Amino acid sequence: MKIFLSALILIFSLQSLSSADDIRDFQIEGMSIGDNALEFFSKEEIKKNVQNYHKKKDLVPVWIRSSKFISYDGIQFYYKKLENKYIIVGIEGIIPYLKSMGAKIEDCYKKVDEIDNDISNSFTNTKRIDEGIINHPKDKTGKTKVRQILYIFSNDDIAYVKCFDWSEEMGFGDHLRVGFKTDELNLWYDTAN
């Protein structure tokens, strides 16, 4: 039920947005690209939830779950530490679709299409790329699938909606992600591992 309500809240919140040309105009749980993460979390909470996914450490991923979130079960954001600020350069809202809880991956795929229909109206000046269902590059067995739609802005920032269908061997839970990444973060990914 929480998955349905979260997705419904997400869709209604996106419908209220007018068209925009900048990912900084959009929020996930009240946070936007360019915000200082310290406006939302303490330094201790951020440090406690830092993930060590990458070799490079100049941009830092943080994964936080909270019952305070309205539309998502958790968020992941990347920040760039500048002086005493933690500037958000990427943010994702995450909703689980766990088989152990009775969720079906087909429902997640349908939700991607529903959200795409709603957010396409907000991203009128972007290049939309529907990649369909593809193999996840980290799973060399080819069993993990991702349904994804990307929206590329004129400055190469990216917004996206994705559904992850993880193989059992990978050990992650299936989930929906809606996110925004700056071009800076996209370029950083290429050299981060």
N, C-alpha and C positions, 0 to 999 in steps of 0.2 A: 504494500500500500504506500509506503514512504517513497518508493521509486516512482510510482504513478503521480503522487502529489508533487514531488520535487520536479518532475518533468513538466507537469502542468503549470507550476509556478514559473518555471524557466520560460516556457512558451509565452505565457501572458506577459511576463516582464519584457521579453524581446518584442512583442507586438506593440508595446507602447513607445518604442524607440522610433525616431524619425531617421531618414537616411543620413548617413555620415560618411566622411571621407577619411577618418582618422580613428585608429583603434583606441586611442586615448579617450574617445567619446563614449566608450562602452565600459560597463562595470561587471565584475563577478564578485558577488557578496560585498558590494560597496567599494571594491578596490579596482583601480585602473592602472594601466601602463603609465609609468612616470610618477606614481604615488610613492611616498616613503612608507615602507612596510612597518616602520615603528609607529605609525599612526593607528595601526590595527593590532599589533602584537608587541609584547615586550622583547627586549634583546634575548632574555633567557628562553622565552618560548621559541623564538626563531632559532637560536643555537641548538636547542634540544631537538628540533625537527629537521635540521640540515641533513640532506642525503648526500652520500658520496658516490654519485653515479659516474663522475667524470674525473679525468686526470688534471685538467686545468681547473684552477680554483678562483679565477677572477670574476666569474659569475657563479652564483651559488643557488642550487635548488633546495627548496624547503617544501615539505609535505605536511599539511596540518588537517586533522579531522576535528570537527567540533559540532556539538549539538546546537551551538549558537547560529550556525549557518542556516539559511532559509531555503535556498534552492538546491544546494549540493550537500553531499555527505562529507566531502573533503575538497581541499584546493591544493594545488601545487603552484608555487611561483618561483621565479628566478629573480635574484636581486643582484645589483651591482653596488658594492660598498664604496661610498664616497664620503669622506670625512666622517661625520656621525649620522649619515643617512644610509638607508638601505633601499635604493631606488629599484622599483619593480620594472623588469624588462620583458617579462613573460608571465602569464597567469592562466590557469586552467581550473575549471570547475569539474568535479568528478562525481558521477552517480553509478553505484555498483549495479550489475545485473548478474547476481550470483546464482549459479545453477543449484547450489545447496539451499538457496532460499526459494526455489521454485521459479526463478526467472528464466526466460528463454531468450537466446541470443537473437532470434528473429524479431522479438519485440524491441530489442535495442536497435537493430537495423531499421525498423519502422520508425523509431523515434528520431534517428538521424534524418530520415527523409522529412518528417514533420517539422523538425527544427530548421532544416535547410529551407523548407518552404517559407517559414517565418522570417528567418534572418536574411534570406536573399533580398527581401524587400528593403532591409536596412542597409545593405552593402551594395548600393546601386552603381557605384563607380569602381568596382573591383572586377578582377578576372576570376571567375568561378571555375574551379576544376573539380569535377566529380570523378574520383579515381575508382569508384566502385569498391568491390571487395578484393583486396590484394594480400599477398603474403607479407607478414611482418619481417623486416630485414634482420632482426636479432635472433629469430628462430630459424636455424639452419635446416630443420626438418621440414619446414614449409607448412606445418600444421597450424600455426597461429595466424589468424586472419584479422584484417583491419578494414572496416568500412569507413571511408573518409571522404570528406568534401572540404576543399580549401578555398579561401577567398584571399586573393593577392591584391594588396593596395598598390597605388602608383609608386610609393616609396619603398616597396618590397616588404613591408610589414605583412604579417599573415594572421588571418583568423581561420578557425576550423571547427568542424564537428566530426568526431570519430567514435566508432564503436570497436572495442577490442574483444576478440574471441580467442583467449589464450589457450594454448595446448596445456594438458596436465603436466607435461615435462617442464614447462617454463615456470610453473608454480605461482602464477599471478591470477587474480580474479578478473572475470569479464567485467567491463565497465564502459560507460559513455563518458566522453570528454568534450567540453566546449572550451576553446581557448583562444588566446591572442599572444602573438610573439612579435617583438620588434625585429627588424632586419639585422640589427646588431646581434641578437640572440641566435637568429638563424645562421649567420656567418660563423659565430662562435662554435655552434654544434659541429661544424665541419672539422674543427681542429681540437675539440675538447677531449676526445678519447684516445 
